[in-house]
Amino acid sequence: MSPDHAGTAAPSDATALADAVRHGAMGAEALMQASIARAQSDPYGSICHLDDALGLDRARQFDRQIAEGGSQVPTMPFAGVPFLAKDLGNPAGGLPICAGSQAIRKRIGTAKKDSVLFQRFRNAGLLPFGVTTTPEFGLALTSEPPNGPVVRNPWNSEYSAGGSSGGAAAAVASGIVALAHASDAAGSTRVPAACCGLVGLKPSRGLVPDGPDFGNHLMGLSGELVIARSVRDVRSALVAVHGHTMGPAGELNLSGVPVRGMRIAIVDTGLSDIGPEQAHAVKSLAPLVTDLDHELVEADISTLDRLARASQAVVSTILSASLASALDSLEITDDEVSTIAAAVADVGRSLSASAVFSAYLDLARIAQGCWKLFENIDAIIMPVLAGPPPRVGAMSAQSDNASALWNQMAEIAPRASLANVSGIPALSLPRGLDSKGLPLSAQLIGPIGADLLLLDLAQHIEAREPWRFPASIAGEQ
């Protein structure tokens, strides 16, 4: 389907809003008021916690900073732009981050200070004022925590906005904000971005800070950044927060990349069946890739799929062990969480230390396998989703079958876990709408450290075939 399908054209993004604030065309307070008003009437369940007073106070402070000639404002890529934290991952000071769990909320409450990541978001000019909905402990590719709200897709409310960053994606697609915090441990940024026709990057391991608490580190599986409407917003966010991570994964730095002459493979299959419209969305990029002076090459699909299948086992082991550890450390009992969370935690408790170490060793081997996979290829383009976005209610929290949970996630988003286990960057990109008016997407992956390469390629695609959204951004002029 053509990427310029029906929907409201979005001439703006967070970068454009920041320019308006910086040059006096719009105040940060007026922009925040517009976002708050949109959030208060949100029909999609995007936000699980809204703090109007906090947002307005931060916006007024920002306007005073501009009025006083603040020297840092001109260098802020998102000067005065409203922002939402995800209810899972690195915390934002003044906001409760509870992983969709009432048990966590009772024990932890409001974050006292920003994580390093949110310090950098704030330094880039972003103003957090609320928290987006996630599934409980991130254990689904839909976002329906036991105590609500249920996140619905702004393109069609019978469908989910995905998970676990589903609230973030719905908030951006419906225009509450222009971009929002997201995290990805098994496709949790890319799947919601694909469901809602947005841009989402799982950055390379070691590129974005995850401290000082490392609560969502997950042995290196998770990568955090944003979901946005434009490639340039994602790129600016990555540049603003990357580097000096002071973590266990070593240090990566961004550097310039070629914009011509790349070797690109297009893979329109999955580990199982891929819907014809999803396959076409990927294949339709072939003429555009060659028109941009890149070379189409063949990928070793058997190796790609072998690494992807091995990644699924690693993800299920590490996430199960992590959940068991988190619940036990906080003395959270099974009757305080959903049936599926209790089942996953029980699996985690049953794992031996040698089994967890074996999974971590497999992670290292898969990462090395991806280095070899990309020896003669610069990027691979493939599907994010096997079919349309899952329907609301497609993933049940009442199931007690942990294995079935991981299998269902793999069926919805084939190969998603490969990027998390190997540490490579992975980018979800809109590709128009299907015959039912639901978003289509493509996923770009490359070797570790190739984040800018993927973003530059995506920016050329975006310029040639711009996409649309179901609503304008709150406060957009």
C-alpha positions as CSV (number, residue, x, y, z in Angstrom):
1,M,0.0,0.0,0.0
2,S,1.1,3.6,-0.6
3,P,2.7,5.3,2.4
4,D,0.5,8.4,1.7
5,H,-2.7,6.6,2.7
6,A,-5.6,8.4,4.4
7,G,-5.0,10.2,7.7
8,T,-4.0,13.6,8.9
9,A,-0.8,14.9,7.4
10,A,1.7,15.9,10.0
11,P,3.9,18.8,8.9
12,S,5.3,19.0,12.3
13,D,7.3,16.9,14.8
14,A,9.1,17.5,18.1
15,T,11.9,19.3,16.4
16,A,9.5,21.7,14.7
17,L,7.7,22.3,18.0
18,A,11.0,23.1,19.7
19,D,11.9,25.6,17.0
20,A,8.6,27.4,17.6
21,V,9.3,27.6,21.4
22,R,12.9,28.6,20.9
23,H,12.0,31.5,18.5
24,G,9.0,32.7,20.5
25,A,6.2,31.6,18.2
26,M,4.8,29.5,21.0
27,G,5.4,29.3,24.8
28,A,6.3,26.1,26.5
29,E,3.4,26.6,28.9
30,A,0.9,26.9,26.1
31,L,2.3,23.8,24.5
32,M,2.1,21.9,27.8
33,Q,-1.5,23.1,28.3
34,A,-2.4,21.7,24.9
35,S,-0.8,18.3,25.6
36,I,-2.5,18.1,29.0
37,A,-5.9,18.9,27.5
38,R,-5.4,16.2,24.9
39,A,-4.3,13.8,27.6
40,Q,-7.3,14.5,29.7
41,S,-9.7,13.6,26.9
42,D,-7.6,10.6,25.6
43,P,-9.9,7.7,24.6
44,Y,-7.0,5.3,23.9
45,G,-5.8,4.5,27.4
46,S,-2.4,5.9,26.6
47,I,-1.6,7.4,30.1
48,C,-1.7,5.7,33.5
49,H,-0.5,8.7,35.5
50,L,-0.9,12.4,34.6
51,D,0.6,15.2,36.7
52,D,-0.8,18.5,35.4
53,A,0.9,20.6,38.1
54,L,4.3,19.1,37.5
55,G,4.1,19.6,33.7
56,L,2.9,23.2,34.0
57,D,5.5,24.0,36.6
58,R,8.3,22.7,34.4
59,A,6.9,24.5,31.4
60,R,6.7,27.8,33.2
61,Q,10.3,27.4,34.5
62,F,11.3,26.8,30.9
63,D,9.6,29.9,29.7
64,R,11.4,31.9,32.4
65,Q,14.7,30.4,31.3
66,I,14.0,31.6,27.7
67,A,13.0,35.0,28.9
68,E,16.2,35.3,30.9
69,G,18.3,34.4,27.9
70,G,19.2,30.9,29.1
71,S,22.5,30.0,27.3
72,Q,21.6,26.3,27.0
73,V,18.3,26.8,25.2
74,P,19.7,27.3,21.7
75,T,21.5,23.9,21.8
76,M,18.5,22.0,23.1
77,P,17.0,19.9,20.2
78,F,13.6,19.6,22.0
79,A,13.4,22.9,23.8
80,G,10.2,23.1,25.8
81,V,8.6,20.0,24.3
82,P,6.2,18.0,26.5
83,F,7.3,14.4,27.1
84,L,6.0,11.2,28.7
85,A,7.9,8.5,30.6
86,K,7.1,4.8,30.1
87,D,5.9,2.9,33.1
88,L,8.8,0.5,32.8
89,G,12.5,1.3,32.6
90,N,14.7,4.2,33.6
91,P,12.8,6.4,36.1
92,A,11.9,10.1,35.7
93,G,12.1,12.1,38.9
94,G,8.7,13.1,40.3
95,L,6.8,10.4,38.5
96,P,5.8,6.9,39.6
97,I,7.3,4.1,37.5
98,C,5.6,0.9,38.5
99,A,5.8,-1.6,35.5
100,G,2.0,-1.8,35.3
101,S,1.8,-3.4,38.7
102,Q,-0.1,-2.2,41.8
103,A,2.2,-4.3,43.9
104,I,5.2,-2.3,42.7
105,R,3.3,1.0,43.1
106,K,2.6,0.2,46.8
107,R,6.3,-0.6,47.4
108,I,8.2,2.0,45.4
109,G,6.0,5.0,44.6
110,T,7.3,8.2,43.0
111,A,10.9,8.3,41.7
112,K,12.9,10.8,43.8
113,K,15.3,11.7,41.0
114,D,16.0,11.3,37.4
115,S,18.0,8.4,36.0
116,V,21.0,9.3,33.8
117,L,18.8,8.8,30.8
118,F,16.1,11.2,32.0
119,Q,18.7,13.7,33.0
120,R,19.8,13.8,29.4
121,F,16.3,13.9,28.1
122,R,15.7,17.0,30.4
123,N,19.0,18.5,29.2
124,A,17.7,18.1,25.6
125,G,14.7,20.3,26.6
126,L,12.1,17.6,27.1
127,L,9.5,18.2,29.9
128,P,8.1,15.0,31.4
129,F,4.6,15.3,32.8
130,G,3.1,11.8,32.8
131,V,3.5,8.1,32.5
132,T,2.4,5.9,29.7
133,T,0.6,2.6,30.1
134,T,2.4,-0.8,29.8
135,P,1.4,-4.4,30.3
136,E,2.3,-5.7,33.8
137,F,6.1,-6.2,33.9
138,G,6.2,-5.8,30.1
139,L,5.0,-9.4,29.6
140,A,2.9,-8.8,26.5
141,L,2.9,-7.3,23.0
142,T,-0.4,-5.6,24.0
143,S,-0.7,-3.1,26.8
144,E,-3.5,-4.1,29.2
145,P,-2.3,-4.0,32.8
146,P,-4.6,-5.8,35.3
147,N,-5.8,-2.5,36.8
148,G,-6.1,-0.7,33.5
149,P,-6.2,1.3,31.4
150,V,-6.5,-0.8,28.2
151,V,-4.4,0.8,25.4
152,R,-6.2,1.0,22.1
153,N,-4.8,1.8,18.6
154,P,-5.6,5.3,17.4
155,W,-6.0,4.0,13.9
156,N,-8.7,1.5,15.0
157,S,-9.7,1.1,18.6
158,E,-10.5,-2.6,18.2
159,Y,-6.8,-3.2,17.8
160,S,-4.0,-2.8,20.3
161,A,-1.3,-0.2,20.1
162,G,1.2,-3.0,20.9
163,G,3.4,-3.6,23.9
164,S,5.1,-3.0,26.0
165,S,5.5,0.6,24.9
166,G,1.9,0.6,23.7
167,G,0.9,3.6,25.8
168,A,3.8,5.6,24.4
169,A,2.9,4.7,20.8
170,A,-0.8,5.5,21.3
171,A,0.1,8.9,22.9
172,V,2.4,9.8,20.0
173,A,0.0,8.6,17.2
174,S,-3.0,10.4,18.8
175,G,-0.9,13.6,19.2
176,I,-0.8,14.0,23.0
177,V,2.9,14.4,22.5
178,A,5.3,14.4,19.5
179,L,7.6,11.7,21.0
180,A,7.7,9.6,24.1
181,H,10.1,7.4,26.1
182,A,10.2,3.8,25.1
183,S,12.1,0.7,26.0
184,D,12.7,-2.6,24.1
185,A,13.7,-6.0,25.7
186,A,11.9,-8.2,23.2
187,G,10.5,-5.9,20.5
188,S,8.8,-3.5,23.0
189,T,9.7,-0.3,21.1
190,R,9.5,-1.6,17.6
191,V,6.2,-3.5,17.9
192,P,4.2,-0.6,19.2
193,A,5.8,1.7,16.6
194,A,4.8,-0.7,13.9
195,C,1.3,-1.1,15.3
196,C,0.8,2.7,15.2
197,G,2.7,3.8,12.1
198,L,5.6,5.4,14.0
199,V,9.4,5.4,14.2
200,G,11.1,3.4,17.0
201,L,14.7,2.5,17.5
202,K,16.2,-0.2,19.7
203,P,19.7,1.2,20.0
204,S,22.9,-0.7,20.0
205,R,23.9,-2.3,23.4
206,G,26.3,0.1,25.2
207,L,25.1,3.2,23.4
208,V,22.5,4.6,25.8
209,P,22.8,4.9,29.6
210,D,20.9,2.5,31.8
211,G,22.0,3.5,35.3
212,P,22.6,4.2,38.0
213,D,20.1,1.5,39.2
214,F,20.1,-0.8,36.1
215,G,16.6,-2.0,37.0
216,N,15.7,-2.7,33.4
217,H,19.1,-3.8,32.2
218,L,18.1,-7.5,31.9
219,M,21.7,-8.8,31.1
220,G,21.9,-6.3,28.3
221,L,18.6,-7.2,26.5
222,S,16.9,-3.9,27.0
223,G,17.6,-0.7,25.0
224,E,15.8,2.6,25.8
225,L,15.1,5.7,23.7
226,V,11.9,7.1,22.1
227,I,9.0,6.5,19.8
228,A,8.4,9.4,17.5
229,R,6.7,10.7,14.4
230,S,9.9,11.5,12.4
231,V,13.3,9.9,11.9
232,R,15.0,13.2,12.7
233,D,13.4,13.2,16.1
234,V,14.7,9.7,16.9
235,R,18.1,10.7,15.5
236,S,18.3,13.8,17.6
237,A,17.2,11.9,20.7
238,L,19.9,9.4,20.2
239,V,22.6,12.0,19.7
240,A,21.4,13.8,22.8
241,V,21.5,10.9,25.2
242,H,24.2,8.6,23.9
243,G,27.7,7.8,25.2
244,H,29.5,7.8,28.5
245,T,27.1,5.1,29.7
246,M,29.2,4.0,32.7
247,G,27.7,0.5,32.4
248,P,28.8,-3.0,31.9
249,A,28.5,-3.2,28.1
250,G,31.6,-1.2,27.1
251,E,31.4,2.1,25.4
252,L,30.1,2.8,21.9
253,N,30.2,6.2,20.2
254,L,28.3,7.6,17.2
255,S,30.2,8.4,14.1
256,G,29.5,9.4,10.5
257,V,28.2,6.7,8.1
258,P,27.9,6.4,4.3
259,V,24.6,7.5,2.7
260,R,25.3,5.9,-0.6
261,G,26.7,2.5,-1.8
262,M,25.3,0.4,1.1
263,R,24.8,-3.3,0.7
264,I,21.2,-4.0,1.7
265,A,19.3,-7.3,1.9
266,I,15.5,-7.5,1.8
267,V,13.9,-10.4,3.6
268,D,10.2,-10.7,3.2
269,T,9.8,-13.9,5.2
270,G,9.6,-14.7,8.9
271,L,10.1,-17.7,11.2
272,S,6.6,-18.7,10.2
273,D,3.9,-17.2,7.9
274,I,4.1,-13.5,7.1
275,G,0.9,-11.8,5.9
276,P,1.0,-10.8,2.2
277,E,0.5,-7.1,2.9
278,Q,3.4,-7.1,5.5
279,A,5.6,-8.9,3.0
280,H,4.7,-6.4,0.3
281,A,5.5,-3.5,2.6
282,V,9.0,-4.8,2.9
283,K,9.5,-5.8,-0.8
284,S,8.2,-2.5,-2.0
285,L,11.4,-0.9,-0.6
286,A,13.5,-2.6,-3.2
287,P,13.2,-0.1,-6.0
288,L,13.6,2.8,-3.6
289,V,16.8,1.2,-2.2
290,T,18.3,0.9,-5.7
291,D,17.1,4.4,-6.6
292,L,19.1,5.7,-3.6
293,D,22.3,4.1,-5.1
294,H,22.4,1.2,-2.7
295,E,23.1,-2.4,-3.8
296,L,20.6,-5.2,-3.2
297,V,22.3,-8.3,-1.9
298,E,21.2,-11.7,-0.6
299,A,21.1,-12.4,3.1
300,D,21.9,-15.8,4.7
301,I,18.3,-16.4,5.8
302,S,19.0,-19.8,7.3
303,T,21.6,-18.3,9.6
304,L,19.4,-15.3,10.3
305,D,16.6,-17.7,11.4
306,R,18.8,-20.0,13.4
307,L,20.1,-17.0,15.4
308,A,16.5,-15.6,15.8
309,R,15.2,-19.0,17.2
310,A,18.1,-19.2,19.6
311,S,17.4,-15.7,20.7
312,Q,13.9,-16.5,21.7
313,A,15.1,-19.1,24.2
314,V,17.6,-16.7,25.7
315,V,15.0,-14.0,26.1
316,S,12.5,-16.3,27.9
317,T,15.2,-17.5,30.3
318,I,16.6,-14.1,31.2
319,L,13.2,-12.4,31.5
320,S,11.8,-15.2,33.6
321,A,14.8,-15.1,35.9
322,S,14.7,-11.3,36.1
323,L,11.0,-11.3,37.1
324,A,11.5,-13.9,39.8
325,S,14.4,-11.9,41.2
326,A,12.4,-8.6,41.2
327,L,9.3,-10.1,42.8
328,D,11.3,-12.0,45.5
329,S,13.5,-9.0,46.3
330,L,10.3,-6.9,47.0
331,E,8.5,-9.8,48.7
332,I,5.7,-9.7,46.2
333,T,3.5,-12.8,46.4
334,D,1.8,-14.6,43.5
335,D,-1.6,-13.4,44.6
336,E,-0.5,-9.8,44.1
337,V,0.2,-10.3,40.4
338,S,-1.5,-11.7,37.3
339,T,-1.7,-15.4,36.6
340,I,0.7,-15.2,33.7
341,A,3.2,-13.1,35.7
342,A,3.2,-15.7,38.5
343,A,3.7,-18.5,36.0
344,V,6.7,-16.7,34.4
345,A,8.2,-16.0,37.8
346,D,7.8,-19.6,38.9
347,V,9.7,-20.7,35.8
348,G,12.4,-18.2,36.7
349,R,12.7,-19.6,40.3
350,S,13.1,-23.1,38.9
351,L,16.1,-22.2,36.7
352,S,19.5,-23.2,38.0
353,A,22.4,-20.8,38.1
354,S,24.0,-22.9,35.4
355,A,21.0,-22.6,33.2
356,V,21.0,-18.8,33.5
357,F,24.7,-18.6,32.8
358,S,24.3,-20.9,29.8
359,A,21.7,-18.5,28.4
360,Y,24.1,-15.6,28.9
361,L,26.8,-17.6,27.1
362,D,24.4,-18.2,24.3
363,L,23.8,-14.4,24.2
364,A,27.5,-13.9,23.5
365,R,27.5,-16.5,20.8
366,I,24.5,-15.0,19.1
367,A,26.1,-11.6,19.2
368,Q,29.2,-13.0,17.5
369,G,26.9,-14.8,15.0
370,C,25.5,-11.4,14.0
371,W,28.9,-10.0,13.5
372,K,29.5,-12.7,11.0
373,L,26.1,-12.3,9.5
374,F,26.9,-8.6,8.7
375,E,30.4,-9.2,7.4
376,N,29.3,-8.6,3.8
377,I,26.0,-6.8,4.4
378,D,25.4,-3.3,5.8
379,A,21.7,-3.6,6.6
380,I,18.8,-6.0,6.4
381,I,15.2,-4.9,5.8
382,M,12.6,-7.3,7.1
383,P,9.1,-7.3,8.7
384,V,8.4,-6.2,12.3
385,L,5.0,-7.9,12.5
386,A,3.8,-11.1,11.0
387,G,0.3,-9.6,10.4
388,P,-1.8,-6.7,11.5
389,P,-1.6,-5.3,15.0
390,P,-3.0,-7.8,17.6
391,R,-6.6,-7.1,18.6
392,V,-7.3,-5.8,22.1
393,G,-7.5,-8.8,24.4
394,A,-5.4,-11.0,22.2
395,M,-2.9,-11.8,25.0
396,S,-4.5,-13.0,28.2
397,A,-3.1,-12.2,31.6
398,Q,-5.1,-15.1,33.0
399,S,-3.1,-17.8,31.2
400,D,-0.8,-19.9,33.4
401,N,1.3,-21.2,30.4
402,A,4.6,-19.3,30.3
403,S,5.8,-21.2,27.2
404,A,2.6,-20.3,25.3
405,L,3.3,-16.6,26.2
406,W,6.7,-16.6,24.6
407,N,5.5,-18.5,21.6
408,Q,2.7,-16.0,21.0
409,M,5.1,-13.1,21.2
410,A,7.3,-14.8,18.6
411,E,4.3,-15.4,16.3
412,I,3.3,-11.7,16.5
413,A,6.8,-10.3,16.0
414,P,9.1,-12.9,14.4
415,R,12.8,-12.3,14.9
416,A,12.2,-9.4,17.2
417,S,14.3,-10.8,20.0
418,L,17.4,-11.1,17.8
419,A,18.3,-7.5,18.2
420,N,17.9,-7.6,22.0
421,V,20.1,-10.7,22.4
422,S,22.8,-9.7,19.9
423,G,22.9,-6.1,20.9
424,I,22.4,-4.8,17.3
425,P,20.3,-1.8,16.5
426,A,16.9,-2.3,15.1
427,L,14.6,0.4,13.6
428,S,10.8,0.2,12.9
429,L,9.7,2.4,10.0
430,P,6.1,3.1,8.8
431,R,5.2,1.8,5.4
432,G,1.7,3.1,4.9
433,L,-1.6,1.4,5.7
434,D,-3.1,-2.0,4.8
435,S,-6.4,-2.7,3.1
436,K,-8.2,-2.3,6.5
437,G,-6.5,1.0,7.3
438,L,-4.1,-0.3,9.8
439,P,-0.4,0.6,9.7
440,L,2.2,-1.4,7.8
441,S,5.9,-1.3,8.7
442,A,9.4,-2.4,7.9
443,Q,12.3,-3.2,10.2
444,L,15.9,-2.2,9.5
445,I,18.7,-4.0,11.3
446,G,22.5,-3.7,11.1
447,P,25.7,-4.6,12.9
448,I,26.2,-3.2,16.4
449,G,27.1,0.5,16.3
450,A,25.3,1.0,12.9
451,D,22.5,3.1,14.5
452,L,23.2,6.2,12.4
453,L,23.6,4.1,9.3
454,L,20.0,2.8,9.8
455,L,18.7,6.2,10.7
456,D,20.3,7.9,7.7
457,L,18.8,5.2,5.4
458,A,15.4,5.7,7.0
459,Q,15.6,9.4,6.6
460,H,16.1,9.1,2.9
461,I,13.1,6.7,2.7
462,E,11.0,9.1,4.8
463,A,12.0,12.0,2.4
464,R,10.9,10.0,-0.6
465,E,7.7,8.6,0.8
466,P,6.5,10.6,3.8
467,W,3.9,9.1,6.1
468,R,0.7,10.3,7.8
469,F,-0.9,10.1,11.2
470,P,-4.5,9.8,12.5
471,A,-4.2,13.2,14.4
472,S,-2.2,16.3,14.6
473,I,0.1,17.0,17.6
474,A,-1.4,18.9,20.5
475,G,-0.4,22.6,20.2
476,E,0.6,22.3,16.6
477,Q,0.1,25.6,14.8
